[in-house]
Amino acid sequence: MTHTFRFARRRSLVSLLVLAIAAFSFTACGHAATPPPPTETTATPTTVPETATATPPLGTATPDPVVLLKHGGIAIIETAYNRLLDEYIEPIDSSRLLDGAWALLEANAGNLSLPPSPMFNDDRVRDFAAFAAAYKQLVAASPDPTPLRYVAIRGMATTLQDCHTFFLNPVANDTLVDTRAGKGAVGIGVELAGTPPLVTEVIGVGPAAAAGVLVGDRIIAIDGADSTGLAPAGAYDLINGHEGTPVRLTLRRRGVDALVEAIATRARVTPENVEARVLDGGIGYVRIRNFVDGGIAEPLHAALAAFDAQGVTSWIIDLRGDPGGRLDPDAISLFVKQGVIVRDRGRDGLVEEEHASGATLPVVRPTVLLTNNRTGSVAEVFAVALQEYHQAYVVGGTTNGCVGYTDIQPLGDGSSLAVTTNTHLGPVTNNKLNGVGVIPDEPVARTQDDIAAARDPQLDAAIAHLEGR
């Protein structure tokens, strides 16, 4: 390969939506670090002890915990500040970052006495000195400055309104690592949507399934606390907990007058990442949950090859709810024999490309991809390549439009910061995808009422297309 080191490094990194789905969907496994997909809200971060144990990037000295945590961890905030100024895909004014940090600190200061708001004038060094002086005054009166440090970094990241630039507290960082590795996470094994929280999926091997929770259930209370006004983020904030501990759900079930009680014991839930089955009519169905560290090309290839022995004549690949993960050009190469399959733009404006490996499947059956607004990042890269090369017909909803690459680096205290370094373009059309998404060839909605009634008009449309092609 002739790509630069920057490209090789970037392509091994993951997107925000991996975390968003880990925190907001099937595993109920933690707190969100950044804005999730459009219908959800951000959960409150977990407070963790003042420690500095994260492994530093290769080639750097081990950080001194005493120095890092002095004055409420101002050195950690400065590291995040410098990364955003130096690495974010677009140039940023220092005042924008620090205004965002201070505004969120003011909103979260509680009973602490606030010093006068610092003034910034886009002088990088002087601006941070002004911020640091005010921040040190604020945290001097705090018994635990950890939450304030997290708020400051999150304030800088969220002011950019970029789905691939976000702060991860230590709990969220560990969750992301587990998700990338395909290890699942601690939770009860449900996916939720809407308000009150609607159960849209129950993982068959998870605690929720064992407790009798069903798709279509509405969660009315969690451990006795009313959840009717909660979006998924707030529900997971209550459902989340330590492995082996119970959580009691009060459910409203379709067709049942009385409320249903279910007690689930939290456990590590690791659903199968690539699931395959044969539908009526000789159609092979594959669901891909995440693009994990080990790649999906091999299990996807195995699933599609196994279909041939079962008389399958066409394929449906379900990317709904797939947040992306690690870029896997080999998976795209299964369908695209030659040509550019990945194209993206960096901070310097240069466009980089990756070509198909040539390891195409011997036979590519007529294929439909299913997408929705929670299909994100690398899953969108996969979908747009197959769509633009006419290797698949896309049915469902427009994808999330969170199509960039993020470099996640530890900050030294167990937390980390993800910074957008590249954004993706269509491999054939060169069209912008970030903020736009992949538009389906056949738009088909699936409502919460459909889910509650076990209807799937998107899957029905995919089957109808293949049967009538």
Buried (B, 14 or more C-beta within 10 A) or exposed (E): EEBEEBBEEBBEBBBBBBBBBBBBBBBBBBBBBBBBBEEBBBBEBBEBEBBBEBEEEEEEEEBEBEEBBEBBBBBBBEBBBEBBBEBBBEEBBBBBBBBBBBBBBBEBBEEBEEBEEBEBEEEBEEBBEBBBEBBBBBBEEBEEBBBBBBBBBBBBBBBBEBBBBBBBBBBBBBBBBBBBEBBBBBBBBBBBBBBBBBBBBBBEEBBBBBBBBBBBBBBBBBBEEEBEEBBBBBBBBBBBBEEEEEBBBBBBBEEEEEEBEBEBBBBBBBBEBBBBEBBEEBBBBBBBBBBBBBBBBBBBBEBBEEBBEEEBBBBBBBBBBBBBBBBBBBBBBBBBBEEBBBBBBBBEEEEBBBBBBEEBBEEBBBBBBBBBBBBBBBBBBBBBBBBBBEBBBBBBBBBBBBBBBBBBBBBBBBBBBBBBBBBBBBBBEEEBBBBBBBBBBBBBEBEBEBBBEEEBBBBEBBBBBBEEE
